[in-house]
Protein backbone atom coordinates (compact mmCIF):
# COMPACT_ATOMS: atom_id res chain seq x y z
CA UNK A 1 0.00 0.00 0.00
CA UNK A 2 2.56 2.57 -1.19
CA UNK A 3 1.91 5.98 -2.69
CA UNK A 4 4.55 7.89 -4.61
CA UNK A 5 5.08 11.46 -3.39
CA UNK A 6 7.76 13.29 -5.38
CA UNK A 7 9.69 10.05 -5.92
CA UNK A 8 9.43 9.08 -2.26
CA UNK A 9 7.41 5.94 -1.51
CA UNK A 10 5.14 6.36 1.49
CA UNK A 11 3.99 3.05 2.94
CA UNK A 12 0.42 3.37 4.19
CA UNK A 13 0.24 -0.11 5.70
CA UNK A 14 1.32 1.74 8.85
CA UNK A 15 -1.17 4.60 9.41
CA UNK A 16 0.07 8.15 8.91
CA UNK A 17 -1.04 11.57 10.17
CA UNK A 18 -1.82 14.56 7.95
CA UNK A 19 -1.55 17.88 9.79
CA UNK A 20 -4.09 20.57 8.87
CA UNK A 21 -2.95 24.10 8.03
CA UNK A 22 -5.89 26.32 7.14
CA UNK A 23 -4.88 29.64 5.63
CA UNK A 24 -8.49 30.79 5.52
CA UNK A 25 -10.03 33.50 7.70
CA UNK A 26 -13.21 31.46 8.30
CA UNK A 27 -12.43 27.78 8.88
CA UNK A 28 -14.55 26.27 11.65
CA UNK A 29 -11.74 25.62 14.13
CA UNK A 30 -8.54 27.51 13.30
CA UNK A 31 -9.81 30.19 10.88
CA UNK A 32 -7.61 33.28 10.82
CA UNK A 33 -5.13 31.79 13.29
CA UNK A 34 -2.11 31.59 10.98
CA UNK A 35 -1.84 35.07 9.52
CA UNK A 36 1.87 35.80 9.42
CA UNK A 37 4.92 33.84 8.30
CA UNK A 38 6.20 33.20 11.82
CA UNK A 39 2.89 31.74 13.02
CA UNK A 40 2.68 29.52 9.92
CA UNK A 41 6.28 28.26 10.18
CA UNK A 42 5.94 27.63 13.93
CA UNK A 43 2.80 25.58 13.40
CA UNK A 44 4.34 23.58 10.54
CA UNK A 45 7.49 22.90 12.55
CA UNK A 46 5.39 21.75 15.52
CA UNK A 47 3.34 19.39 13.33
CA UNK A 48 6.44 17.94 11.66
CA UNK A 49 8.19 17.48 15.01
CA UNK A 50 5.10 15.71 16.33
CA UNK A 51 5.27 13.20 13.47
CA UNK A 52 3.09 14.49 10.62
CA UNK A 53 3.88 12.77 7.31
CA UNK A 54 1.84 15.29 5.30
CA UNK A 55 0.84 18.94 5.77
CA UNK A 56 -2.54 19.75 4.20
CA UNK A 57 -2.91 23.37 3.09
CA UNK A 58 -6.34 24.79 2.33
CA UNK A 59 -7.14 28.29 1.13
CA UNK A 60 -10.87 27.80 0.59
CA UNK A 61 -13.05 27.10 3.62
CA UNK A 62 -15.26 24.08 3.03
CA UNK A 63 -17.19 24.33 6.29
CA UNK A 64 -21.00 24.23 5.90
CA UNK A 65 -22.37 27.46 4.35
CA UNK A 66 -18.86 28.79 3.68
CA UNK A 67 -18.66 31.73 1.30
CA UNK A 68 -17.23 31.15 -2.15
CA UNK A 69 -13.96 32.90 -3.03
CA UNK A 70 -12.38 33.52 -6.43
CA UNK A 71 -9.69 31.28 -7.89
CA UNK A 72 -7.31 34.22 -7.81
CA UNK A 73 -7.93 34.77 -4.08
CA UNK A 74 -7.39 31.06 -3.38
CA UNK A 75 -4.10 31.08 -5.32
CA UNK A 76 -2.97 34.22 -3.49
CA UNK A 77 -3.56 32.46 -0.19
CA UNK A 78 -1.89 29.11 -0.88
CA UNK A 79 1.00 29.53 -3.36
CA UNK A 80 3.13 31.86 -1.17
CA UNK A 81 2.55 29.54 1.82
CA UNK A 82 3.67 26.43 -0.11
CA UNK A 83 6.84 28.24 -1.21
CA UNK A 84 7.45 29.57 2.30
CA UNK A 85 7.16 26.13 3.91
CA UNK A 86 9.39 24.42 1.36
CA UNK A 87 12.01 27.14 1.70
CA UNK A 88 12.33 26.38 5.43
CA UNK A 89 11.39 22.67 5.52
CA UNK A 90 12.50 21.38 2.13
CA UNK A 91 11.36 17.75 2.42
CA UNK A 92 7.82 18.51 3.57
CA UNK A 93 5.12 16.58 1.72
CA UNK A 94 2.44 19.19 1.14
CA UNK A 95 -1.09 18.26 0.19
CA UNK A 96 -3.12 21.00 -1.51
CA UNK A 97 -6.76 20.99 -0.39
CA UNK A 98 -8.65 22.35 -3.41
CA UNK A 99 -11.38 21.39 -5.87
CA UNK A 100 -10.00 23.68 -8.61
CA UNK A 101 -7.70 22.19 -11.24
CA UNK A 102 -5.75 25.42 -11.77
CA UNK A 103 -5.05 25.76 -8.04
CA UNK A 104 -3.98 22.11 -7.96
CA UNK A 105 -1.69 22.60 -10.98
CA UNK A 106 0.01 25.76 -9.70
CA UNK A 107 0.37 24.27 -6.21
CA UNK A 108 2.09 21.12 -7.50
CA UNK A 109 4.32 23.30 -9.71
CA UNK A 110 5.19 25.33 -6.57
CA UNK A 111 6.28 22.10 -4.86
CA UNK A 112 3.19 20.44 -3.33
CA UNK A 113 3.19 16.63 -3.48
CA UNK A 114 -0.46 15.56 -3.60
CA UNK A 115 -3.96 16.87 -4.33
CA UNK A 116 -6.82 16.64 -1.82
CA UNK A 117 -10.16 17.31 -3.55
CA UNK A 118 -13.39 17.47 -1.51
CA UNK A 119 -15.43 17.07 -4.72
CA UNK A 120 -13.64 14.03 -6.27
CA UNK A 121 -13.46 15.98 -9.55
CA UNK A 122 -17.15 16.85 -9.63
CA UNK A 123 -16.81 20.63 -9.17
CA UNK A 124 -14.17 21.08 -11.91
CA UNK A 125 -14.35 18.94 -15.04
CA UNK A 126 -10.62 19.42 -15.67
CA UNK A 127 -9.49 18.18 -12.25
CA UNK A 128 -8.99 14.49 -13.02
CA UNK A 129 -7.14 15.05 -16.29
CA UNK A 130 -4.97 17.71 -14.61
CA UNK A 131 -4.02 15.38 -11.73
CA UNK A 132 -3.37 12.58 -14.24
CA UNK A 133 -0.96 14.80 -16.18
CA UNK A 134 0.74 15.97 -12.96
CA UNK A 135 1.28 12.33 -11.93
CA UNK A 136 0.64 12.92 -8.22
CA UNK A 137 -1.44 11.06 -5.60
CA UNK A 138 -5.09 12.12 -5.42
CA UNK A 139 -7.37 12.16 -2.40
CA UNK A 140 -11.02 12.04 -3.45
CA UNK A 141 -13.79 12.79 -1.00
CA UNK A 142 -17.48 11.92 -0.90
CA UNK A 143 -19.81 14.91 -0.86
CA UNK A 144 -23.06 15.96 -2.49
CA UNK A 145 -23.53 19.49 -3.82
CA UNK A 146 -20.96 22.04 -2.64
CA UNK A 147 -20.06 23.54 0.79
CA UNK A 148 -22.90 26.06 0.43
CA UNK A 149 -25.59 23.44 -0.34
CA UNK A 150 -24.33 20.12 1.05
CA UNK A 151 -26.20 20.19 4.35
CA UNK A 152 -29.51 20.27 2.46
CA UNK A 153 -28.51 17.04 0.69
CA UNK A 154 -28.46 14.42 3.40
CA UNK A 155 -31.04 11.88 2.25
CA UNK A 156 -29.75 8.37 1.49
CA UNK A 157 -31.44 4.99 1.20
CA UNK A 158 -28.28 3.18 2.28
CA UNK A 159 -25.43 5.58 3.03
CA UNK A 160 -22.51 3.14 2.92
CA UNK A 161 -23.78 1.29 -0.16
CA UNK A 162 -24.30 4.58 -2.03
CA UNK A 163 -20.84 5.72 -0.98
CA UNK A 164 -19.17 2.55 -2.29
CA UNK A 165 -20.99 3.01 -5.63
CA UNK A 166 -19.90 6.67 -5.72
CA UNK A 167 -16.25 5.77 -5.12
CA UNK A 168 -16.36 2.91 -7.67
CA UNK A 169 -17.50 5.42 -10.31
CA UNK A 170 -15.01 8.15 -9.32
CA UNK A 171 -12.10 5.70 -9.07
CA UNK A 172 -12.90 4.37 -12.56
CA UNK A 173 -12.98 7.96 -13.90
CA UNK A 174 -9.64 8.70 -12.20
CA UNK A 175 -8.02 5.54 -13.56
CA UNK A 176 -9.14 6.57 -17.03
CA UNK A 177 -7.10 9.74 -16.59
CA UNK A 178 -4.06 7.67 -15.55
CA UNK A 179 -4.23 8.58 -11.84
CA UNK A 180 -2.43 5.70 -10.12
CA UNK A 181 -2.31 6.61 -6.43
CA UNK A 182 -5.81 7.18 -5.09
CA UNK A 183 -6.89 7.67 -1.47
CA UNK A 184 -10.56 7.85 -0.52
CA UNK A 185 -12.06 10.14 2.10
CA UNK A 186 -15.64 9.35 3.20
CA UNK A 187 -16.23 13.03 3.96
CA UNK A 188 -17.38 13.12 7.57
CA UNK A 189 -19.65 16.16 7.97
CA UNK A 190 -20.10 16.70 4.23
CA UNK A 191 -23.75 16.21 3.19
CA UNK A 192 -24.25 14.05 6.29
CA UNK A 193 -26.12 14.50 9.55
CA UNK A 194 -24.53 13.77 12.94
CA UNK A 195 -26.27 10.37 13.04
CA UNK A 196 -25.13 9.56 9.51
CA UNK A 197 -21.54 10.39 10.45
CA UNK A 198 -21.68 7.83 13.25
CA UNK A 199 -23.33 5.28 10.97
CA UNK A 200 -20.49 5.85 8.52
CA UNK A 201 -17.78 5.48 11.17
CA UNK A 202 -19.49 2.32 12.40
CA UNK A 203 -19.31 0.81 8.91
CA UNK A 204 -16.01 2.35 7.79
CA UNK A 205 -14.36 -1.02 7.21
CA UNK A 206 -16.84 -1.69 4.37
CA UNK A 207 -15.09 1.03 2.35
CA UNK A 208 -12.08 -1.28 2.14
CA UNK A 209 -14.07 -2.93 -0.66
CA UNK A 210 -12.78 -0.10 -2.88
CA UNK A 211 -9.24 -1.47 -2.38
CA UNK A 212 -7.94 2.07 -1.75
CA UNK A 213 -6.41 3.54 1.43
CA UNK A 214 -8.95 5.41 3.57
CA UNK A 215 -8.38 8.89 4.98
CA UNK A 216 -10.49 9.87 8.00
CA UNK A 217 -11.13 13.56 8.60
CA UNK A 218 -13.04 13.75 11.87
CA UNK A 219 -10.82 16.14 13.81
CA UNK A 220 -12.89 18.49 16.04
CA UNK A 221 -15.93 18.18 13.76
CA UNK A 222 -19.52 18.85 14.80
CA UNK A 223 -20.35 15.12 15.00
CA UNK A 224 -18.11 15.19 18.08
CA UNK A 225 -18.90 18.47 19.76
CA UNK A 226 -22.65 18.41 19.07
CA UNK A 227 -22.89 14.92 20.54
CA UNK A 228 -20.94 16.07 23.61
CA UNK A 229 -22.86 19.37 23.81
CA UNK A 230 -19.55 21.18 23.60
CA UNK A 231 -17.52 23.27 21.09
CA UNK A 232 -14.82 22.55 18.50
CA UNK A 233 -12.33 24.13 20.91
CA UNK A 234 -13.14 21.46 23.51
CA UNK A 235 -13.39 18.52 21.10
CA UNK A 236 -9.84 17.14 21.29
CA UNK A 237 -10.62 14.32 23.70
CA UNK A 238 -13.62 13.27 21.61
CA UNK A 239 -11.49 13.45 18.45
CA UNK A 240 -8.90 11.14 20.00
CA UNK A 241 -11.57 8.62 21.02
CA UNK A 242 -12.96 8.46 17.48
CA UNK A 243 -9.50 8.43 15.88
CA UNK A 244 -8.83 5.10 17.55
CA UNK A 245 -12.13 3.74 16.22
CA UNK A 246 -11.24 4.94 12.70
CA UNK A 247 -7.84 3.21 12.88
CA UNK A 248 -9.41 -0.03 14.09
CA UNK A 249 -11.84 0.11 11.17
CA UNK A 250 -9.10 0.51 8.57
CA UNK A 251 -8.25 4.24 8.24
CA UNK A 252 -4.68 4.68 6.93
CA UNK A 253 -4.44 8.48 7.24
CA UNK A 254 -5.79 10.63 10.07
CA UNK A 255 -6.26 14.24 8.95
CA UNK A 256 -5.91 16.17 12.19
CA UNK A 257 -5.51 19.60 13.75
CA UNK A 258 -3.64 18.07 16.71
CA UNK A 259 -0.83 15.97 15.29
CA UNK A 260 0.76 14.94 18.59
CA UNK A 261 -2.43 13.38 19.94
CA UNK A 262 -3.24 11.72 16.58
CA UNK A 263 0.27 10.23 16.45
CA UNK A 264 -0.17 8.90 20.00
CA UNK A 265 -3.29 7.10 18.75
CA UNK A 266 -1.31 5.59 15.86
CA UNK A 267 1.51 4.44 18.18
CA UNK A 268 -0.94 2.84 20.61
CA UNK A 269 -2.89 1.24 17.75
CA UNK A 270 0.33 -0.21 16.27
CA UNK A 271 1.29 -1.59 19.68
CA UNK A 272 -2.17 -3.10 20.09
CA UNK A 273 -1.95 -4.76 16.67
CA UNK A 274 1.55 -6.15 17.16
CA UNK A 275 0.64 -8.13 20.28
C-alpha positions as a printed NumPy array, in Angstrom:
array([[  0.   ,   0.   ,   0.   ],
       [  2.56 ,   2.572,  -1.19 ],
       [  1.911,   5.982,  -2.685],
       [  4.55 ,   7.885,  -4.615],
       [  5.077,  11.463,  -3.39 ],
       [  7.763,  13.294,  -5.377],
       [  9.689,  10.054,  -5.916],
       [  9.429,   9.081,  -2.257],
       [  7.41 ,   5.939,  -1.514],
       [  5.14 ,   6.355,   1.492],
       [  3.994,   3.054,   2.935],
       [  0.42 ,   3.366,   4.191],
       [  0.24 ,  -0.113,   5.696],
       [  1.322,   1.739,   8.853],
       [ -1.169,   4.596,   9.413],
       [  0.069,   8.155,   8.909],
       [ -1.045,  11.574,  10.168],
       [ -1.816,  14.563,   7.946],
       [ -1.554,  17.883,   9.792],
       [ -4.09 ,  20.566,   8.867],
       [ -2.951,  24.097,   8.034],
       [ -5.894,  26.318,   7.136],
       [ -4.88 ,  29.643,   5.626],
       [ -8.494,  30.789,   5.518],
       [-10.03 ,  33.497,   7.704],
       [-13.211,  31.462,   8.299],
       [-12.426,  27.783,   8.879],
       [-14.547,  26.268,  11.648],
       [-11.737,  25.624,  14.126],
       [ -8.537,  27.507,  13.297],
       [ -9.805,  30.187,  10.88 ],
       [ -7.606,  33.277,  10.822],
       [ -5.126,  31.787,  13.291],
       [ -2.108,  31.587,  10.98 ],
       [ -1.84 ,  35.07 ,   9.522],
       [  1.87 ,  35.799,   9.418],
       [  4.916,  33.841,   8.297],
       [  6.2  ,  33.204,  11.819],
       [  2.889,  31.738,  13.021],
       [  2.681,  29.515,   9.921],
       [  6.276,  28.257,  10.18 ],
       [  5.943,  27.633,  13.932],
       [  2.801,  25.585,  13.397],
       [  4.336,  23.578,  10.537],
       [  7.485,  22.899,  12.553],
       [  5.391,  21.752,  15.517],
       [  3.341,  19.395,  13.334],
       [  6.441,  17.943,  11.659],
       [  8.188,  17.479,  15.009],
       [  5.105,  15.706,  16.325],
       [  5.273,  13.203,  13.475],
       [  3.087,  14.49 ,  10.621],
       [  3.879,  12.77 ,   7.307],
       [  1.837,  15.291,   5.304],
       [  0.836,  18.938,   5.774],
       [ -2.539,  19.749,   4.199],
       [ -2.909,  23.368,   3.085],
       [ -6.34 ,  24.793,   2.33 ],
       [ -7.137,  28.292,   1.134],
       [-10.874,  27.803,   0.59 ],
       [-13.046,  27.1  ,   3.62 ],
       [-15.261,  24.078,   3.033],
       [-17.195,  24.331,   6.292],
       [-21.001,  24.231,   5.901],
       [-22.367,  27.461,   4.346],
       [-18.857,  28.79 ,   3.676],
       [-18.664,  31.732,   1.302],
       [-17.225,  31.151,  -2.15 ],
       [-13.963,  32.897,  -3.035],
       [-12.382,  33.52 ,  -6.425],
       [ -9.692,  31.284,  -7.893],
       [ -7.305,  34.221,  -7.807],
       [ -7.928,  34.766,  -4.083],
       [ -7.389,  31.056,  -3.38 ],
       [ -4.102,  31.078,  -5.318],
       [ -2.967,  34.222,  -3.49 ],
       [ -3.563,  32.457,  -0.188],
       [ -1.885,  29.111,  -0.884],
       [  1.005,  29.529,  -3.357],
       [  3.135,  31.861,  -1.172],
       [  2.552,  29.535,   1.816],
       [  3.668,  26.435,  -0.114],
       [  6.836,  28.236,  -1.205],
       [  7.45 ,  29.573,   2.303],
       [  7.161,  26.129,   3.912],
       [  9.394,  24.418,   1.358],
       [ 12.013,  27.14 ,   1.702],
       [ 12.332,  26.38 ,   5.429],
       [ 11.388,  22.674,   5.517],
       [ 12.503,  21.384,   2.129],
       [ 11.364,  17.75 ,   2.42 ],
       [  7.817,  18.505,   3.572],
       [  5.122,  16.575,   1.72 ],
       [  2.435,  19.19 ,   1.136],
       [ -1.085,  18.257,   0.19 ],
       [ -3.125,  20.999,  -1.507],
       [ -6.759,  20.994,  -0.387],
       [ -8.647,  22.354,  -3.407],
       [-11.381,  21.387,  -5.867],
       [-10.004,  23.678,  -8.613],
       [ -7.703,  22.186, -11.238],
       [ -5.749,  25.416, -11.768],
       [ -5.05 ,  25.762,  -8.041],
       [ -3.985,  22.107,  -7.963],
       [ -1.694,  22.6  , -10.982],
       [  0.008,  25.758,  -9.699],
       [  0.368,  24.273,  -6.207],
       [  2.089,  21.125,  -7.505],
       [  4.321,  23.303,  -9.708],
       [  5.192,  25.326,  -6.573],
       [  6.278,  22.102,  -4.856],
       [  3.193,  20.442,  -3.326],
       [  3.187,  16.629,  -3.48 ],
       [ -0.463,  15.559,  -3.597],
       [ -3.964,  16.874,  -4.332],
       [ -6.823,  16.638,  -1.822],
       [-10.156,  17.307,  -3.547],
       [-13.392,  17.466,  -1.513],
       [-15.43 ,  17.066,  -4.721],
       [-13.64 ,  14.035,  -6.272],
       [-13.456,  15.98 ,  -9.547],
       [-17.155,  16.854,  -9.633],
       [-16.808,  20.631,  -9.166],
       [-14.173,  21.083, -11.913],
       [-14.351,  18.944, -15.039],
       [-10.621,  19.425, -15.67 ],
       [ -9.488,  18.178, -12.253],
       [ -8.987,  14.488, -13.019],
       [ -7.144,  15.051, -16.295],
       [ -4.969,  17.712, -14.606],
       [ -4.017,  15.383, -11.735],
       [ -3.365,  12.579, -14.237],
       [ -0.955,  14.797, -16.177],
       [  0.745,  15.968, -12.956],
       [  1.279,  12.333, -11.93 ],
       [  0.645,  12.925,  -8.215],
       [ -1.443,  11.06 ,  -5.604],
       [ -5.088,  12.117,  -5.421],
       [ -7.37 ,  12.158,  -2.4  ],
       [-11.023,  12.044,  -3.449],
       [-13.786,  12.789,  -0.995],
       [-17.483,  11.919,  -0.898],
       [-19.807,  14.911,  -0.861],
       [-23.065,  15.962,  -2.492],
       [-23.532,  19.49 ,  -3.816],
       [-20.963,  22.044,  -2.637],
       [-20.062,  23.543,   0.787],
       [-22.904,  26.056,   0.434],
       [-25.586,  23.438,  -0.337],
       [-24.325,  20.122,   1.048],
       [-26.202,  20.189,   4.349],
       [-29.505,  20.273,   2.459],
       [-28.514,  17.041,   0.688],
       [-28.459,  14.424,   3.401],
       [-31.044,  11.879,   2.25 ],
       [-29.749,   8.369,   1.49 ],
       [-31.443,   4.99 ,   1.202],
       [-28.283,   3.182,   2.276],
       [-25.435,   5.581,   3.028],
       [-22.513,   3.139,   2.923],
       [-23.783,   1.295,  -0.162],
       [-24.304,   4.58 ,  -2.031],
       [-20.842,   5.722,  -0.984],
       [-19.17 ,   2.551,  -2.291],
       [-20.991,   3.014,  -5.625],
       [-19.904,   6.674,  -5.715],
       [-16.251,   5.768,  -5.117],
       [-16.36 ,   2.914,  -7.667],
       [-17.502,   5.423, -10.306],
       [-15.009,   8.153,  -9.32 ],
       [-12.098,   5.702,  -9.07 ],
       [-12.895,   4.37 , -12.564],
       [-12.978,   7.957, -13.896],
       [ -9.64 ,   8.705, -12.196],
       [ -8.022,   5.536, -13.558],
       [ -9.142,   6.57 , -17.031],
       [ -7.099,   9.738, -16.595],
       [ -4.059,   7.666, -15.549],
       [ -4.232,   8.58 , -11.843],
       [ -2.432,   5.704, -10.123],
       [ -2.308,   6.605,  -6.43 ],
       [ -5.809,   7.179,  -5.086],
       [ -6.887,   7.673,  -1.474],
       [-10.562,   7.845,  -0.521],
       [-12.06 ,  10.142,   2.104],
       [-15.642,   9.346,   3.197],
       [-16.228,  13.03 ,   3.964],
       [-17.378,  13.122,   7.569],
       [-19.646,  16.155,   7.968],
       [-20.098,  16.701,   4.235],
       [-23.747,  16.213,   3.195],
       [-24.248,  14.047,   6.29 ],
       [-26.116,  14.498,   9.553],
       [-24.534,  13.774,  12.941],
       [-26.27 ,  10.366,  13.042],
       [-25.135,   9.561,   9.508],
       [-21.539,  10.392,  10.448],
       [-21.679,   7.83 ,  13.254],
       [-23.335,   5.276,  10.969],
       [-20.493,   5.854,   8.52 ],
       [-17.784,   5.482,  11.166],
       [-19.486,   2.317,  12.396],
       [-19.311,   0.813,   8.905],
       [-16.014,   2.349,   7.794],
       [-14.357,  -1.025,   7.214],
       [-16.836,  -1.69 ,   4.369],
       [-15.095,   1.033,   2.348],
       [-12.084,  -1.275,   2.145],
       [-14.067,  -2.928,  -0.662],
       [-12.776,  -0.101,  -2.88 ],
       [ -9.238,  -1.466,  -2.378],
       [ -7.94 ,   2.068,  -1.754],
       [ -6.412,   3.539,   1.425],
       [ -8.954,   5.414,   3.566],
       [ -8.377,   8.89 ,   4.979],
       [-10.489,   9.872,   7.999],
       [-11.129,  13.563,   8.6  ],
       [-13.042,  13.749,  11.869],
       [-10.822,  16.143,  13.811],
       [-12.886,  18.49 ,  16.038],
       [-15.932,  18.179,  13.764],
       [-19.518,  18.85 ,  14.795],
       [-20.351,  15.125,  14.999],
       [-18.107,  15.186,  18.084],
       [-18.896,  18.468,  19.765],
       [-22.647,  18.415,  19.069],
       [-22.886,  14.92 ,  20.544],
       [-20.94 ,  16.074,  23.606],
       [-22.862,  19.368,  23.809],
       [-19.548,  21.179,  23.595],
       [-17.521,  23.267,  21.093],
       [-14.818,  22.549,  18.495],
       [-12.331,  24.125,  20.913],
       [-13.135,  21.464,  23.514],
       [-13.386,  18.522,  21.102],
       [ -9.839,  17.143,  21.294],
       [-10.615,  14.317,  23.705],
       [-13.622,  13.268,  21.608],
       [-11.492,  13.452,  18.453],
       [ -8.897,  11.136,  19.996],
       [-11.572,   8.616,  21.016],
       [-12.962,   8.459,  17.477],
       [ -9.495,   8.431,  15.877],
       [ -8.834,   5.096,  17.553],
       [-12.134,   3.738,  16.22 ],
       [-11.24 ,   4.941,  12.699],
       [ -7.843,   3.208,  12.875],
       [ -9.409,  -0.033,  14.089],
       [-11.84 ,   0.111,  11.168],
       [ -9.101,   0.514,   8.573],
       [ -8.245,   4.237,   8.239],
       [ -4.682,   4.683,   6.934],
       [ -4.437,   8.477,   7.239],
       [ -5.791,  10.633,  10.068],
       [ -6.261,  14.236,   8.951],
       [ -5.906,  16.166,  12.188],
       [ -5.508,  19.6  ,  13.75 ],
       [ -3.644,  18.067,  16.71 ],
       [ -0.827,  15.967,  15.292],
       [  0.764,  14.943,  18.594],
       [ -2.426,  13.376,  19.938],
       [ -3.241,  11.725,  16.585],
       [  0.266,  10.23 ,  16.451],
       [ -0.167,   8.897,  19.997],
       [ -3.29 ,   7.1  ,  18.747],
       [ -1.314,   5.591,  15.862],
       [  1.512,   4.439,  18.177],
       [ -0.937,   2.841,  20.611],
       [ -2.89 ,   1.242,  17.749],
       [  0.335,  -0.207,  16.271],
       [  1.289,  -1.587,  19.68 ],
       [ -2.173,  -3.105,  20.092],
       [ -1.946,  -4.76 ,  16.668],
       [  1.554,  -6.15 ,  17.16 ],
       [  0.638,  -8.131,  20.283]])
